[in-house]
Amino acid sequence: MPTVTTAARLHFGFQNLSLAHERLYGGVGLALDEPRLTVEATRADTVQCDDPATEPYVQRVVDVLDVPGAAVSVEERFPRHVGLGSGTQLSLATLIAVVRAYDRTADARTYAPQLGRGGRSGVGVAAFESGGFIVDGGHPTERFTAEPPAEGDWDVPPVLAHHDVPAHWRFVIVIPDTDPGQSGSAEDQSMRQAVERADPGIADEISTLLTRRVLPAIATRDHDDFGQAAARLGRLNGAWYADEQGGVYRPPAGALVDSLASAPVISGAGQSSWGPTVWGLTTADYESEARDAGVLALDAADVDGTIRVVAPRNTGASLTE
């Protein structure tokens, strides 16, 4: 039985949302080793799924591949719409599992647009392919339209930079028990409104930040500067999204970020994608202290939630048969 295992990703932000520049979007993020998602598939005459929320993903894969059906089981999963990229990972894992069940092959990047993935950021697709730290090239700005493009009418953004993340780095992941982040048509609408009024000067500052701090820090394995620079990139993105999410960070992410960032063992903290997940960077030597910092952050925000301290993932999704 084909079994595909993949995992979450962090999305620090985009390089540009302004229509004044030549390229739009351009995601920056990295793959995590946890939480994980495991999908198993076998041939079937119809779509059979043990989880109603997963069934639409399976149906779409079956339609795209033009196969009779598939029986799909999700053995491990992580929360949807919390800023960890579950939709892309589930879509692509299901694709590869079903393809292999039919003794076929498929390239995840090629099929992603037909599954509605990679329309803005290419980080999730690249994380599925190879893990690590990723910067993608975005899309030509002239292709932006007032209405979303037809699904599949795009290519996944190319990978401009890819680096392994040092194995001893750790990310404390705090997921508050609040409403899920934006997705689907609501996310499309919010993104388009942000793009239409985005300040181009922010993109200029992000460009300098990326080339002078983020990329050198990951290349030289400078833990402190990478965390602080990634946090700055997130704050700059938040200025674009403030009207759409109620502030630079989506409440209660701001309180969580402030608390995490103040902990001595944390080098930089920020919100992943639309949130509500918040990340902080530490090392394997301070896993216990980082977890404690996560507990204090939830207390400071006066919310319940879950905390993980996880390693980076420098490989793509795995397939066993």
Buried (B, 14 or more C-beta within 10 A) or exposed (E): EBBBBBBBBBBBBBBBBBBEBEBBBBBBBBBBBBBBBBBBBBEBEEBBBEEEEBBEBBBBBBEBBEBEBBBBBBEEBBBBBBBBBBBBBBBBBBBBBBBBBBEEEBEBBEBBBBBBBBBBBBBBBBBBBBBBBBBBBBBEBEEBEEEBEEEBEBEBBEBBBBBBBBEEBBBBBBBBEBEEBBBEEEBBEBBBEBBEEBBEEBBBBBBEBBEEBBBBBBEEEBBEBBBBBBBBBBBBBBBBBBEBBEEBBBBBBBBBBBBBBEBEBBBBBBBBBBBBBBBBBBBEEBBEBBBBBBEBBBEBBEBEBBBBBBBBBBEBBEBEE
